[in-house]
Amino acid sequence: MCPECGHEWNPEELAAENAPAVVKDANGNVLVDGDDVVVVKDLPVKGAPKPVKAGTKVKNIRLAEGDHNIDCRIDGFGSMALKSEFVKKA
């Protein structure tokens, strides 16, 4: 409890705020670092003449904070960030 304003903190709320975010794929499966995923939709890539095609397998992903929450390396494109809503667990 704060002695100045009287605000009380709930320990359960603090634990929920500090917990790592859960990242889910297009089907609702929980993703973790090191998972393999498959792209479910053609994704245009800025500066590349062709998109990342649906069905492309991406190995050994790393989860990151932000809008594009998957960091990965795709053969033929190099390192990039993907949104978890456009992939499914392999």
C-alpha positions in Angstrom: 0.0 0.0 0.0 1.3 3.5 -0.9 1.6 5.7 2.2 1.0 8.9 0.2 -2.1 8.0 -1.8 -3.4 4.8 -0.3 -3.2 2.8 -3.5 -3.0 -0.9 -2.9 -1.2 -3.3 -5.4 -2.4 -6.8 -6.0 0.6 -9.2 -6.1 -1.2 -11.3 -8.7 -1.6 -8.3 -11.1 2.1 -7.5 -10.8 3.0 -11.1 -11.6 0.8 -11.1 -14.7 2.3 -7.8 -15.9 5.9 -9.2 -15.6 5.1 -12.5 -17.2 6.5 -13.0 -20.7 4.0 -12.5 -23.5 2.5 -15.7 -25.0 3.0 -15.8 -28.8 0.5 -17.9 -30.8 0.4 -19.0 -34.4 -2.5 -18.7 -36.8 -4.1 -21.8 -35.4 -3.7 -20.8 -31.7 -0.7 -23.0 -30.9 1.8 -21.5 -28.5 5.2 -20.8 -30.1 8.6 -20.9 -28.4 12.2 -20.2 -29.4 13.6 -22.8 -31.7 10.3 -23.9 -33.2 9.9 -24.6 -36.9 7.0 -22.9 -38.6 5.3 -22.8 -42.1 4.1 -19.6 -43.7 0.4 -19.8 -44.4 0.0 -16.8 -46.8 2.1 -15.2 -49.6 4.0 -12.3 -47.9 5.4 -9.4 -50.0 8.9 -8.4 -49.1 10.0 -4.8 -49.6 12.9 -4.6 -52.0 12.6 -8.2 -53.2 11.2 -9.1 -56.6 9.1 -12.0 -55.3 7.1 -12.7 -52.1 7.7 -15.3 -49.5 5.4 -18.1 -50.8 2.8 -19.9 -48.6 4.2 -23.2 -47.5 7.7 -22.0 -47.0 9.2 -23.7 -43.9 11.2 -21.5 -41.5 13.4 -23.3 -39.0 14.7 -22.3 -35.6 12.6 -19.1 -35.0 13.4 -16.6 -32.2 10.6 -14.7 -30.4 10.9 -10.9 -30.1 8.9 -8.1 -28.7 6.9 -5.8 -30.9 4.5 -6.0 -33.8 6.6 -8.5 -35.8 7.2 -10.9 -33.0 9.2 -13.6 -34.9 12.9 -13.2 -36.0 14.1 -15.8 -38.4 16.2 -16.5 -41.4 14.5 -17.6 -44.7 16.5 -19.3 -47.4 16.7 -16.9 -50.4 15.7 -13.9 -48.4 18.0 -13.7 -45.4 17.1 -12.4 -41.9 13.6 -11.0 -41.5 10.8 -10.4 -39.0 7.4 -12.1 -39.3 4.1 -11.7 -37.6 2.9 -14.8 -35.8 -0.6 -14.5 -37.4 0.9 -15.5 -40.8 2.6 -18.7 -39.7 1.6 -22.1 -38.3 3.6 -24.5 -36.2 5.3 -27.2 -38.3 
